[in-house]
Amino acid sequence: MDDRTMRAVLFDRYGGPEVLYVGRVPRPEPAPGEVLVRVRAFSVNGGELTARSGGIRLLTGRKFPQRVGLDFTGEVAALGVGTTGIAVGDRVWGVVGRTGFRSAAQYVAVRADRLGRVPDGLDLVDAAALPVATTAITALRDKARLRPGERLLVRGAAGGVGNAAVQLGAAHGAEVTALARAANLDFVRTLGAHHAIDHRAVPPSELGRFDVVLDTAGTELRSFRSLLAPGGRMVTIAFDPTRSAALLGYIAASAVHGRGRMRFFSGNPKRALFDDLARQVAEGGLRPAVDTVFPLEETAAAHRALEAGGVRGKYVVRVD
């Protein structure tokens, strides 16, 4: 097989998981300051589902084929000119940044500051569940400034960011309340949640008061913001794309008006944050939660499973 090409997950039209297939594309070459990574695994993220279905086609356009894959783990295969701080053979994890999806492939070229070293002893397939945890670190530490003893509510606690937030909050000494499906309540307790509540059985108005609310769903923002105690902070990492303008306007206004400030951000980690992630893992405050591992040829099944809901941690795709 021509070593100038590689296998990658592609789609030729917007639609459901069935549009995904494995094809061949040119193997990337690292530009100056970039790293070429031999991908061992990646996880499936909600933003990819929206892009694949055409929910953000104003951004993704109509040029096909398009690709999927946001994060990855693997080994450094080559360095671009002038790249420092990393070596060929290093075990790394990272994200492709805000330049489009493309890590669902045998190789990916990324800027050197978009990745970090995976801790020794951590399997690369398991490690693929953790790059998204950088979002939880940023949300709790930098945006909400969570303090020991505070009451933390995590919405979507069994998901990729949510499970990491439960673990990090508990390790930081917060009193963690986890919202999840009934079938996942025992799972979030094993992560360190002090209280596990079925989000379908208990309405927001009956949940109590919290110092910090971390939302991973992007709906009912007003209802969850109303749960904030005086001085409380709410961080959301998602919003309904069909109501994006209205919701972003509400989030911006909340920073100025009313009780409890709310922030929205989209994770875009760099090396320092990946170093923080490695420290959290090494210190025992965070461990990977892998629901199911799929082979590359079954990436569509992984997308389908995430759309169905009920994930415990992350769906990971192994690249052989």
Backbone bond lengths (Angstrom), bond angles and torsions (degrees), N, CA, C in turn:
res aa  C-N    CA-C-N  psi(-1)  N-CA   C-N-CA  omega(-1)  CA-C   N-CA-C  phi
1 M - - - 1.470 - - 1.526 109.35 -
2 D 1.306 117.86 140.69 1.454 123.78 -179.68 1.522 110.25 -59.90
3 D 1.367 116.74 118.52 1.457 118.81 -178.31 1.521 112.54 -76.65
4 R 1.330 116.74 3.73 1.463 119.57 174.43 1.529 111.62 -88.33
5 T 1.325 116.28 -4.76 1.460 120.43 176.21 1.527 109.43 -119.46
6 M 1.326 115.44 170.99 1.463 121.30 179.93 1.521 108.78 -151.03
7 R 1.319 115.46 164.46 1.459 121.90 175.13 1.522 109.52 -83.46
8 A 1.325 115.92 141.50 1.465 121.29 179.98 1.525 108.82 -153.23
9 V 1.322 116.08 156.38 1.460 121.74 177.14 1.523 108.47 -88.10
10 L 1.330 115.85 127.23 1.458 122.27 -173.41 1.522 110.85 -130.38
11 F 1.341 115.95 166.19 1.465 120.87 166.19 1.523 108.79 -148.98
12 D 1.329 115.31 143.65 1.464 122.79 -174.77 1.518 113.26 -102.80
13 R 1.325 117.20 -3.70 1.461 121.45 176.46 1.519 107.41 -158.63
14 Y 1.308 116.12 158.09 1.460 120.41 176.14 1.529 109.12 -73.33
15 G 1.329 115.10 146.94 1.455 118.55 179.02 1.509 111.78 164.67
16 G 1.328 115.74 -160.09 1.450 121.99 -179.14 1.517 111.96 -77.23
17 P 1.339 117.13 -177.49 1.465 120.52 -178.90 1.525 113.89 -54.95
18 E 1.324 116.34 -25.38 1.468 119.44 -176.89 1.524 113.06 -65.19
19 V 1.331 118.78 -14.24 1.472 119.35 179.92 1.525 111.58 -77.71
20 L 1.323 118.27 -12.61 1.463 121.55 -177.37 1.519 111.40 -78.43
21 Y 1.311 115.99 141.75 1.464 121.33 175.23 1.525 108.86 -152.24
22 V 1.314 116.77 161.81 1.461 121.91 177.00 1.523 108.69 -97.28
23 G 1.323 116.31 120.54 1.459 122.42 178.69 1.518 110.23 -129.64
24 R 1.311 116.20 -167.71 1.460 120.71 -179.62 1.527 109.56 -118.14
25 V 1.331 115.20 139.12 1.454 122.50 179.09 1.530 107.58 -136.71
26 P 1.318 117.86 165.07 1.468 119.00 177.54 1.529 111.27 -61.53
27 R 1.315 114.85 137.94 1.470 119.48 175.05 1.519 108.58 -72.55
28 P 1.332 118.15 130.41 1.473 119.84 -176.73 1.525 111.84 -71.93
29 E 1.311 114.85 154.64 1.457 122.42 171.79 1.522 107.84 -113.34
30 P 1.338 117.45 135.82 1.465 118.34 -178.02 1.526 112.14 -70.87
31 A 1.309 116.33 127.98 1.453 122.35 175.84 1.533 109.40 -77.54
32 P 1.308 119.15 170.86 1.465 120.06 175.92 1.531 111.08 -53.85
33 G 1.335 115.41 130.62 1.455 120.56 -179.06 1.514 114.50 83.65
34 E 1.341 117.19 1.82 1.452 121.20 -179.41 1.525 111.69 -106.82
35 V 1.342 114.47 167.39 1.451 123.01 178.34 1.525 107.89 -127.07
36 L 1.322 117.37 136.44 1.454 121.35 171.73 1.516 107.85 -96.24
37 V 1.333 116.65 123.06 1.454 122.82 -177.04 1.515 109.78 -112.13
38 R 1.319 116.07 130.26 1.468 121.78 169.56 1.521 106.11 -79.52
39 V 1.322 118.04 109.24 1.462 122.32 -172.65 1.526 110.02 -75.37
40 R 1.320 115.91 130.72 1.460 121.81 174.65 1.522 112.07 -102.70
41 A 1.327 117.63 -30.64 1.465 120.73 179.96 1.520 109.18 -163.61
42 F 1.330 115.14 158.99 1.458 122.03 172.62 1.520 107.30 -147.55
43 S 1.324 117.22 164.54 1.461 120.52 177.58 1.520 109.63 -111.04
44 V 1.328 115.69 165.02 1.465 121.67 178.66 1.525 108.15 -98.82
45 N 1.326 116.61 129.08 1.454 122.61 -176.28 1.522 111.49 -119.63
46 G 1.328 115.06 152.07 1.455 120.62 -175.61 1.516 114.13 -58.70
47 G 1.338 117.17 -36.29 1.457 119.64 -179.94 1.512 113.05 -61.47
48 E 1.342 116.85 -31.64 1.461 120.46 177.72 1.524 111.50 -66.41
49 L 1.330 115.97 -37.31 1.460 119.43 178.77 1.527 110.62 -62.72
50 T 1.331 115.22 -42.14 1.467 119.45 178.78 1.517 111.20 -64.22
51 A 1.340 116.32 -43.00 1.469 120.02 -179.73 1.520 111.02 -66.19
52 R 1.324 117.62 -44.17 1.468 121.47 -178.37 1.527 112.18 -63.71
53 S 1.326 116.41 -35.04 1.462 120.36 -178.53 1.528 112.67 -80.32
54 G 1.339 117.03 -9.81 1.460 120.43 -179.44 1.502 113.96 93.55
55 G 1.332 117.22 11.67 1.458 120.35 -177.57 1.511 114.45 -68.27
56 I 1.330 117.36 -20.00 1.472 120.63 177.66 1.531 109.61 -127.51
57 R 1.319 116.15 41.16 1.470 120.34 -174.83 1.519 112.43 -64.63
58 L 1.342 117.75 -20.22 1.463 118.97 174.50 1.516 110.73 -63.31
59 L 1.330 116.74 -26.66 1.455 121.33 177.66 1.524 111.91 -94.22
60 T 1.330 117.14 -39.64 1.460 120.33 -174.73 1.518 113.44 -85.76
61 G 1.347 117.75 -18.38 1.449 121.10 173.83 1.520 114.02 76.22
62 R 1.322 115.26 -167.73 1.462 121.48 -176.08 1.532 112.00 -123.28
63 K 1.309 116.88 21.46 1.456 120.65 176.25 1.521 108.99 -91.24
64 F 1.324 117.37 123.42 1.461 122.70 -177.67 1.529 109.69 -123.76
65 P 1.339 117.81 159.74 1.468 126.47 1.49 1.526 111.94 -73.59
66 Q 1.333 114.89 152.95 1.446 121.61 172.42 1.528 109.30 -110.41
67 R 1.323 115.63 169.49 1.455 120.34 -173.12 1.514 111.11 -128.37
68 V 1.320 115.75 170.75 1.459 122.67 178.72 1.527 108.18 -128.82
69 G 1.327 115.08 171.81 1.456 121.01 179.03 1.510 112.08 108.62
70 L 1.335 116.11 117.71 1.460 122.08 -178.21 1.522 111.94 -109.56
71 D 1.336 117.53 -44.99 1.454 121.51 -176.99 1.526 109.69 -114.92
72 F 1.333 116.80 175.79 1.459 119.82 -177.20 1.525 110.20 -169.02
73 T 1.332 114.49 160.98 1.459 122.52 164.14 1.515 107.26 -131.38
74 G 1.328 117.00 155.51 1.452 120.02 179.62 1.511 111.61 171.02
75 E 1.338 115.49 -161.71 1.462 121.67 178.17 1.520 110.06 -118.80
76 V 1.318 115.93 145.43 1.458 121.22 177.74 1.527 108.69 -68.68
77 A 1.333 115.54 122.82 1.465 121.02 -178.40 1.522 112.64 -100.11
78 A 1.333 117.71 -30.61 1.457 121.11 -179.01 1.525 108.71 -161.88
79 L 1.331 114.62 158.24 1.461 121.16 -179.65 1.518 110.09 -119.11
80 G 1.320 116.37 139.77 1.450 120.62 172.12 1.513 110.69 -75.81
81 V 1.311 116.12 164.39 1.459 121.55 -179.98 1.525 110.16 -58.09
82 G 1.340 115.30 131.83 1.457 120.81 176.09 1.511 115.50 81.07
83 T 1.328 117.92 3.99 1.461 120.66 179.86 1.517 109.90 -78.43
84 T 1.320 117.02 128.76 1.465 122.45 -178.94 1.521 110.34 -129.41
85 G 1.338 115.65 166.73 1.457 121.32 175.17 1.506 114.34 83.38
86 I 1.324 118.09 4.55 1.460 122.83 -179.44 1.525 106.93 -150.20
87 A 1.323 117.38 153.58 1.459 120.69 -176.08 1.515 110.83 -132.16
88 V 1.337 116.07 152.71 1.453 120.94 174.89 1.531 109.06 -57.98
89 G 1.326 116.36 133.34 1.452 122.04 -178.21 1.508 114.42 96.72
90 D 1.346 118.55 -15.02 1.466 120.78 178.18 1.532 110.14 -61.48
91 R 1.329 115.26 140.11 1.468 121.30 173.71 1.522 107.64 -85.53
92 V 1.338 116.05 124.33 1.461 119.41 -171.61 1.522 111.19 -134.32
93 W 1.336 113.27 160.59 1.457 121.03 167.67 1.521 107.39 -132.81
94 G 1.336 116.42 156.41 1.450 118.79 -177.72 1.513 112.39 -176.44
95 V 1.333 114.37 -171.79 1.468 122.78 177.39 1.519 108.35 -135.22
96 V 1.326 116.12 158.14 1.465 119.47 -178.29 1.521 112.17 -83.13
97 G 1.338 118.62 -7.49 1.457 121.00 -178.87 1.514 111.50 83.36
98 R 1.312 115.96 -162.50 1.463 121.09 -174.51 1.522 111.98 -97.77
99 T 1.316 116.03 37.42 1.457 120.11 -177.50 1.522 111.34 -114.36
100 G 1.324 117.78 24.01 1.447 121.32 178.14 1.514 112.65 103.59
101 F 1.329 116.04 159.72 1.462 122.06 -178.67 1.532 109.43 -84.63
102 R 1.352 116.40 139.82 1.463 117.78 178.39 1.526 113.92 -169.58
103 S 1.324 118.98 8.80 1.463 119.13 -175.76 1.525 113.84 -84.19
104 A 1.348 117.96 -5.71 1.465 121.14 177.22 1.518 108.43 -82.08
105 A 1.330 115.09 73.75 1.456 121.73 -173.18 1.521 109.10 -163.94
106 Q 1.332 115.65 173.22 1.459 119.35 179.48 1.524 112.31 -73.83
107 Y 1.328 116.39 -28.92 1.466 120.82 179.46 1.522 109.46 -138.23
108 V 1.323 114.94 151.91 1.451 119.99 173.35 1.526 108.15 -143.57
109 A 1.327 117.07 139.06 1.459 122.68 175.69 1.520 108.18 -105.94
110 V 1.327 116.11 125.25 1.460 121.19 -177.83 1.517 109.53 -138.25
111 R 1.306 115.94 159.85 1.462 120.75 173.27 1.518 109.58 -61.97
112 A 1.300 116.45 142.81 1.462 120.87 -176.34 1.522 112.29 -61.30
113 D 1.326 117.82 -27.77 1.459 119.43 -178.59 1.516 112.57 -82.36
114 R 1.349 117.67 3.75 1.460 121.95 178.60 1.524 112.24 -97.81
115 L 1.314 117.71 11.53 1.458 119.12 -179.22 1.518 110.54 -145.95
116 G 1.343 114.85 167.25 1.458 122.29 177.06 1.514 109.21 -145.27
117 R 1.320 116.13 174.62 1.461 120.96 -178.37 1.527 110.93 -84.46
118 V 1.326 115.18 136.79 1.458 121.59 175.83 1.527 108.59 -76.52
119 P 1.332 118.77 135.37 1.463 120.68 -179.78 1.528 111.61 -58.93
120 D 1.328 115.73 144.50 1.458 120.99 177.16 1.520 110.16 -57.84
121 G 1.324 115.70 141.38 1.459 120.76 176.86 1.504 114.79 88.10
122 L 1.336 118.03 -8.83 1.461 121.24 179.37 1.517 109.16 -94.79
123 D 1.318 117.21 119.66 1.461 122.70 179.58 1.526 110.17 -60.09
124 L 1.334 116.76 139.19 1.464 120.00 -175.72 1.512 112.96 -67.85
125 V 1.330 118.23 -29.64 1.467 119.65 176.78 1.527 109.96 -70.27
126 D 1.330 117.19 -46.34 1.464 119.80 176.17 1.527 110.83 -61.70
127 A 1.327 116.38 -40.21 1.459 120.96 -177.23 1.521 112.69 -61.68
128 A 1.350 117.26 -23.81 1.462 119.94 -179.46 1.519 112.75 -64.92
129 A 1.333 117.65 -14.57 1.463 120.37 176.46 1.523 112.25 -78.90
130 L 1.327 118.74 -7.49 1.459 120.09 -168.28 1.530 117.86 -105.73
131 P 1.327 122.29 -21.99 1.472 117.28 178.81 1.520 113.85 -52.52
132 V 1.334 117.45 -35.53 1.464 120.69 178.79 1.518 111.82 -64.17
133 A 1.336 117.91 -20.53 1.462 120.85 178.90 1.520 112.16 -64.70
134 T 1.339 117.29 -18.20 1.466 118.55 175.35 1.522 110.83 -62.16
135 T 1.328 117.05 -29.05 1.466 120.46 176.35 1.519 110.59 -65.70
136 A 1.339 116.79 -41.12 1.464 120.29 178.65 1.530 110.76 -66.40
137 I 1.324 117.46 -39.04 1.464 120.58 177.60 1.521 110.20 -60.51
138 T 1.331 116.64 -48.51 1.465 120.76 -179.72 1.523 111.22 -62.52
139 A 1.329 116.65 -43.31 1.459 120.56 -177.01 1.524 111.82 -62.15
140 L 1.326 116.56 -48.24 1.465 120.24 -174.13 1.524 112.51 -80.67
141 R 1.316 116.79 -43.26 1.464 119.74 -175.09 1.518 113.13 -81.49
142 D 1.340 116.79 -47.68 1.457 120.45 -171.12 1.521 113.65 -93.86
143 K 1.321 118.02 -38.32 1.463 120.71 -177.21 1.526 112.34 -88.04
144 A 1.335 116.96 -47.69 1.470 120.37 -177.80 1.516 112.46 -91.33
145 R 1.323 118.04 -21.41 1.467 122.90 -176.63 1.531 110.92 52.16
146 L 1.328 114.33 53.55 1.465 121.50 -179.50 1.519 110.92 -59.70
147 R 1.337 115.60 135.43 1.465 121.20 -179.79 1.527 110.48 -116.07
148 P 1.330 116.83 150.80 1.473 119.79 176.91 1.525 111.05 -54.50
149 G 1.326 116.63 139.09 1.459 121.72 178.79 1.503 114.15 88.90
150 E 1.336 118.49 -11.98 1.470 119.78 179.75 1.525 110.75 -76.84
151 R 1.326 114.82 158.26 1.461 122.01 179.33 1.525 109.00 -91.81
152 L 1.318 115.47 119.33 1.463 122.25 -177.08 1.513 109.71 -113.73
153 L 1.334 116.48 128.59 1.459 122.49 173.30 1.524 108.23 -108.76
154 V 1.334 116.32 125.05 1.467 121.29 178.01 1.517 108.24 -112.41
155 R 1.306 115.95 117.99 1.462 121.70 179.04 1.530 108.93 -96.72
156 G 1.329 116.75 127.64 1.459 120.15 -172.34 1.513 110.13 80.57
157 A 1.345 115.91 43.01 1.460 121.39 -168.71 1.513 114.17 -69.79
158 A 1.322 118.41 -18.76 1.467 120.06 -178.76 1.518 112.57 -90.43
159 G 1.326 118.29 -7.56 1.456 121.56 -176.28 1.512 113.04 -81.72
160 G 1.328 115.87 -171.34 1.448 121.28 -174.48 1.519 113.83 -61.97
161 V 1.334 117.72 -55.49 1.460 121.11 177.35 1.520 110.22 -74.19
162 G 1.330 116.82 -39.44 1.461 120.64 -176.26 1.513 113.51 -61.34
163 N 1.326 118.28 -44.50 1.458 119.17 -178.09 1.523 110.89 -65.88
164 A 1.343 116.40 -35.19 1.460 119.36 176.59 1.528 110.89 -67.00
165 A 1.328 116.59 -38.96 1.461 120.45 -179.87 1.527 111.31 -64.87
166 V 1.331 116.80 -39.86 1.467 119.81 176.44 1.524 110.12 -60.14
167 Q 1.309 116.66 -47.61 1.466 120.52 -179.46 1.524 111.63 -62.25
168 L 1.325 116.25 -47.01 1.461 120.27 -177.72 1.518 111.47 -66.62
169 G 1.340 116.63 -41.17 1.459 119.60 178.80 1.513 111.78 -61.87
170 A 1.338 117.04 -44.74 1.458 120.57 179.08 1.522 111.19 -64.24
171 A 1.339 117.41 -41.64 1.458 121.02 179.73 1.518 111.43 -65.20
172 H 1.337 115.90 -27.80 1.470 120.53 -179.15 1.526 112.54 -85.09
173 G 1.314 117.15 -3.49 1.453 120.14 177.77 1.509 115.52 91.06
174 A 1.331 117.67 15.76 1.458 120.63 176.98 1.524 110.08 -84.10
175 E 1.324 115.80 159.08 1.463 121.79 172.40 1.526 106.60 -90.74
176 V 1.318 117.18 108.41 1.464 122.18 -168.16 1.523 111.57 -99.96
177 T 1.332 115.11 124.48 1.464 121.81 170.49 1.518 107.85 -108.13
178 A 1.323 116.38 125.41 1.460 121.88 -176.06 1.519 110.38 -110.05
179 L 1.326 116.72 127.83 1.464 122.37 173.03 1.523 108.84 -99.81
180 A 1.313 116.43 127.53 1.462 121.36 -178.60 1.516 109.26 -158.55
181 R 1.325 116.35 175.84 1.460 120.66 173.45 1.524 109.73 -67.78
182 A 1.327 115.73 155.27 1.461 120.40 -178.84 1.518 111.56 -55.56
183 A 1.334 117.52 -39.45 1.456 121.28 -177.67 1.518 112.72 -67.76
184 N 1.335 117.80 -15.94 1.460 121.36 -176.13 1.525 113.99 -106.90
185 L 1.327 116.86 5.90 1.459 119.15 -175.88 1.521 112.42 -65.56
186 D 1.322 117.84 -41.70 1.466 119.49 177.12 1.526 110.58 -63.79
187 F 1.319 116.93 -36.53 1.469 120.82 179.34 1.520 110.91 -61.40
188 V 1.336 118.47 -47.56 1.463 119.36 -177.68 1.526 111.22 -69.82
189 R 1.333 117.43 -26.10 1.470 118.97 173.71 1.514 111.11 -65.39
190 T 1.339 117.02 -38.87 1.466 119.31 178.51 1.521 111.91 -65.04
191 L 1.322 117.33 -21.01 1.457 121.40 178.54 1.519 112.68 -81.16
192 G 1.341 116.35 -13.13 1.461 120.08 179.32 1.502 115.34 119.43
193 A 1.331 118.41 3.62 1.464 120.31 179.38 1.524 110.21 -65.11
194 H 1.317 116.42 133.02 1.469 121.61 176.93 1.524 110.97 -80.15
195 H 1.325 116.05 -31.28 1.466 121.80 179.14 1.526 107.32 -134.23
196 A 1.325 117.40 130.41 1.464 122.46 179.21 1.523 107.86 -122.32
197 I 1.345 116.64 123.88 1.459 121.79 -172.11 1.522 109.87 -128.23
198 D 1.324 115.59 135.81 1.459 122.27 175.37 1.526 108.85 -72.45
199 H 1.314 116.89 113.00 1.466 119.89 -174.98 1.524 112.26 -67.20
200 R 1.324 118.10 -17.71 1.455 120.30 179.01 1.525 112.35 -85.47
201 A 1.313 116.73 -18.10 1.462 120.52 -175.40 1.520 113.16 -99.42
202 V 1.332 117.13 -22.82 1.463 120.62 -175.59 1.526 109.19 -122.23
203 P 1.341 118.65 119.15 1.466 120.45 179.84 1.524 110.61 -71.86
204 P 1.333 118.29 156.81 1.461 120.83 -179.75 1.526 113.53 -52.97
205 S 1.314 117.71 -36.37 1.466 120.78 -176.22 1.517 113.48 -63.27
206 E 1.341 117.32 -15.53 1.464 120.42 -178.56 1.524 113.38 -105.86
207 L 1.309 116.75 11.11 1.464 119.24 -175.11 1.524 113.86 -86.55
208 G 1.325 117.80 -21.21 1.454 119.81 -178.58 1.506 111.84 104.43
209 R 1.340 116.09 -159.81 1.457 122.75 -177.90 1.526 109.77 -115.81
210 F 1.346 114.34 147.78 1.462 119.69 -176.53 1.523 110.22 -139.57
211 D 1.320 114.37 150.77 1.466 119.93 176.15 1.522 111.26 -82.11
212 V 1.327 115.90 -33.09 1.466 121.21 179.50 1.519 108.42 -137.53
213 V 1.326 115.99 133.76 1.464 122.59 173.06 1.517 107.57 -119.77
214 L 1.336 116.60 124.79 1.458 121.58 173.16 1.515 108.16 -109.14
215 D 1.334 116.12 117.35 1.461 122.79 -176.92 1.518 110.05 -107.24
216 T 1.332 116.91 128.59 1.459 120.98 177.07 1.523 112.05 -113.98
217 A 1.329 117.33 7.05 1.462 121.14 -175.62 1.525 112.99 -103.78
218 G 1.332 117.81 -37.67 1.457 121.06 178.07 1.516 115.06 81.60
219 T 1.322 117.66 13.49 1.465 121.64 177.27 1.525 108.87 -122.35
220 E 1.322 116.95 163.94 1.464 122.93 178.79 1.528 111.99 51.37
221 L 1.320 116.65 38.95 1.457 119.88 -175.45 1.528 112.28 -62.11
222 R 1.324 116.91 -38.76 1.463 119.41 -179.65 1.533 110.60 -64.06
223 S 1.313 116.60 -41.58 1.469 120.06 -179.15 1.517 111.14 -62.20
224 F 1.320 116.80 -41.91 1.459 119.03 -177.51 1.523 111.79 -78.55
225 R 1.312 117.23 -30.94 1.457 118.83 175.35 1.532 110.65 -64.46
226 S 1.324 117.08 -32.40 1.462 120.46 -179.37 1.531 112.65 -66.22
227 L 1.321 117.77 -11.43 1.464 121.28 179.66 1.520 112.58 -84.48
228 L 1.332 117.30 -5.91 1.453 119.84 -176.32 1.522 111.58 -71.69
229 A 1.329 115.06 133.64 1.462 121.40 172.12 1.526 108.82 -74.25
230 P 1.341 118.05 165.58 1.466 119.64 175.80 1.529 110.64 -52.37
231 G 1.321 115.98 131.39 1.452 120.57 -177.09 1.515 113.85 81.69
232 G 1.344 116.59 4.74 1.460 120.72 -177.29 1.516 112.67 -73.50
233 R 1.324 114.54 160.21 1.463 121.44 -179.08 1.523 109.18 -133.67
234 M 1.319 116.00 140.21 1.458 121.62 177.50 1.518 109.30 -123.41
235 V 1.317 115.99 135.18 1.457 121.95 177.28 1.523 107.77 -124.39
236 T 1.328 116.87 129.99 1.455 120.83 175.14 1.516 108.90 -120.49
237 I 1.321 116.06 141.21 1.468 120.35 -179.45 1.530 110.72 -112.81
238 A 1.329 116.97 9.73 1.462 120.41 -177.47 1.509 109.16 -147.55
239 F 1.334 116.02 158.69 1.457 121.34 171.05 1.509 108.41 -154.56
240 D 1.321 115.04 155.33 1.460 121.93 -179.66 1.530 108.65 -67.23
241 P 1.364 118.40 114.96 1.464 119.06 -176.94 1.521 114.02 -63.05
242 T 1.331 118.12 -19.46 1.460 120.49 178.83 1.527 111.26 -78.43
243 R 1.332 116.95 -13.69 1.464 120.97 -179.94 1.519 110.49 -129.38
244 S 1.315 117.41 31.49 1.460 121.36 -170.32 1.526 112.98 -60.09
245 A 1.337 117.42 -44.61 1.460 119.53 -176.60 1.519 111.04 -63.27
246 A 1.329 117.13 -46.47 1.466 120.29 -178.88 1.519 111.46 -64.36
247 L 1.328 116.63 -42.59 1.463 119.66 -177.65 1.520 111.54 -69.34
248 L 1.315 117.87 -41.37 1.461 119.51 178.53 1.525 110.82 -65.68
249 G 1.338 116.74 -34.65 1.462 119.56 175.04 1.511 111.78 -64.65
250 Y 1.316 116.66 -40.69 1.471 120.56 177.95 1.514 111.01 -64.81
251 I 1.326 116.92 -42.43 1.466 120.32 179.24 1.521 110.48 -62.26
252 A 1.336 117.10 -43.40 1.460 120.11 179.28 1.528 111.31 -62.74
253 A 1.333 116.95 -42.24 1.460 120.42 -179.67 1.521 111.25 -65.82
254 S 1.326 117.42 -32.44 1.469 120.40 -177.59 1.513 112.40 -66.10
255 A 1.332 116.66 -21.90 1.458 119.28 178.46 1.520 111.91 -69.66
256 V 1.342 116.45 -16.07 1.460 120.78 -175.73 1.529 111.87 -115.54
257 H 1.324 116.68 -38.73 1.459 120.97 -170.77 1.522 111.65 -111.97
258 G 1.306 115.21 147.56 1.459 120.63 170.19 1.514 113.83 80.99
259 R 1.348 114.05 175.90 1.456 120.68 -178.60 1.527 110.47 -80.66
260 G 1.295 116.39 128.98 1.451 120.25 173.93 1.516 113.17 85.15
261 R 1.306 115.79 121.00 1.453 120.15 -179.68 1.524 110.86 -90.87
262 M 1.318 115.74 146.20 1.446 121.32 -178.57 1.519 108.75 -125.48
263 R 1.333 115.34 140.00 1.453 120.76 179.83 1.527 109.55 -127.42
264 F 1.328 115.78 146.52 1.454 121.58 172.15 1.516 107.43 -121.79
265 F 1.337 116.64 139.00 1.454 119.33 172.75 1.519 109.16 -151.67
266 S 1.313 114.78 159.25 1.461 122.02 177.05 1.518 107.57 -115.40
267 G 1.321 116.61 125.37 1.461 120.74 -176.12 1.520 112.45 -60.69
268 N 1.322 116.59 134.75 1.463 122.51 179.24 1.531 107.54 -149.42
269 P 1.345 117.44 63.80 1.467 120.92 -168.15 1.520 113.64 -70.43
270 K 1.339 114.16 152.05 1.456 122.36 173.62 1.530 108.71 -121.89
271 R 1.344 115.57 -176.16 1.460 120.06 -168.53 1.520 113.38 -57.68
272 A 1.327 118.11 -40.70 1.464 119.37 -178.53 1.523 111.15 -60.14
273 L 1.316 116.63 -36.97 1.461 119.50 179.70 1.532 110.59 -72.42
274 F 1.318 117.74 -35.37 1.463 119.49 174.43 1.529 111.11 -66.65
275 D 1.323 116.91 -33.01 1.469 119.65 174.04 1.527 110.48 -64.71
276 D 1.334 116.83 -39.96 1.466 120.53 175.80 1.525 110.51 -62.18
277 L 1.324 116.39 -41.49 1.462 120.78 178.33 1.526 110.40 -59.89
278 A 1.335 116.87 -45.38 1.464 120.19 179.56 1.525 111.11 -61.24
279 R 1.328 117.13 -38.23 1.474 119.67 178.48 1.525 111.21 -65.95
280 Q 1.322 116.99 -40.98 1.467 120.00 178.61 1.529 110.80 -60.43
281 V 1.337 116.15 -40.83 1.458 120.12 178.73 1.521 110.20 -67.16
282 A 1.333 117.05 -45.66 1.463 121.14 -177.95 1.525 111.70 -63.04
283 E 1.329 117.09 -33.79 1.466 121.35 -178.72 1.520 113.17 -84.59
284 G 1.330 117.25 -3.90 1.457 120.95 176.32 1.508 115.58 87.13
285 G 1.333 117.48 6.27 1.460 119.75 179.78 1.508 113.90 -82.20
286 L 1.331 117.26 -6.99 1.456 120.44 -175.70 1.521 109.18 -152.38
287 R 1.313 115.54 134.90 1.465 120.90 176.16 1.525 108.86 -135.64
288 P 1.324 117.37 151.94 1.466 119.23 -179.33 1.512 111.52 -69.88
289 A 1.319 115.83 140.81 1.461 122.60 175.29 1.520 107.66 -119.19
290 V 1.317 116.57 102.42 1.457 122.45 -177.77 1.518 108.66 -105.75
291 D 1.318 116.64 120.69 1.459 121.26 177.05 1.519 110.39 -75.20
292 T 1.331 116.89 -61.18 1.464 123.02 -176.69 1.517 108.78 -145.04
293 V 1.333 116.09 144.61 1.460 122.16 174.44 1.531 108.63 -107.28
294 F 1.325 116.37 126.58 1.453 123.08 179.53 1.528 109.79 -110.93
295 P 1.331 118.77 148.00 1.462 119.81 169.53 1.518 110.43 -74.04
296 L 1.320 116.79 163.08 1.458 121.31 -176.60 1.527 111.75 -56.12
297 E 1.335 116.80 -38.82 1.457 120.61 -178.03 1.524 112.95 -65.37
298 E 1.335 117.17 -15.87 1.460 120.92 -179.12 1.529 112.21 -109.36
299 T 1.328 116.25 27.89 1.463 119.63 177.26 1.527 111.07 -58.43
300 A 1.326 117.71 -36.68 1.465 120.42 177.77 1.518 110.73 -60.07
301 A 1.342 117.60 -38.36 1.463 120.57 178.65 1.517 110.54 -66.11
302 A 1.328 117.46 -35.79 1.462 120.66 176.97 1.527 111.04 -65.54
303 H 1.335 116.90 -41.36 1.465 120.66 175.68 1.527 110.52 -61.98
304 R 1.316 115.61 -43.36 1.465 120.26 -179.01 1.526 110.81 -62.96
305 A 1.317 116.83 -40.75 1.459 120.76 179.91 1.520 111.37 -65.11
306 L 1.346 117.25 -40.80 1.464 119.41 179.77 1.517 110.56 -67.29
307 E 1.314 118.05 -38.31 1.463 120.96 178.27 1.529 111.30 -64.90
308 A 1.319 117.21 -30.99 1.462 120.65 -178.84 1.519 112.06 -70.54
309 G 1.326 117.89 -21.67 1.457 121.53 179.69 1.507 112.36 84.94
310 G 1.333 115.05 167.84 1.454 120.73 176.42 1.510 114.77 90.51
311 V 1.342 118.38 10.81 1.457 121.17 -179.13 1.530 111.11 -62.40
312 R 1.315 115.77 144.81 1.461 122.15 173.65 1.519 107.86 -112.24
313 G 1.302 116.96 91.77 1.450 121.45 -176.95 1.507 110.31 94.47
314 K 1.339 117.31 -116.69 1.446 121.60 -175.88 1.518 111.30 -134.74
315 Y 1.333 114.54 147.02 1.452 120.97 165.86 1.531 106.78 -89.08
316 V 1.313 116.31 125.80 1.453 122.70 -176.12 1.523 109.19 -115.90
317 V 1.327 116.12 140.80 1.466 121.96 176.94 1.523 108.31 -111.88
318 R 1.312 116.00 127.57 1.458 122.63 -179.27 1.527 108.89 -92.68
319 V 1.319 117.35 132.55 1.461 123.00 178.59 1.524 107.84 -107.67
320 D 1.315 117.96 109.92 1.462 122.19 -177.30 1.525 110.00 -89.79
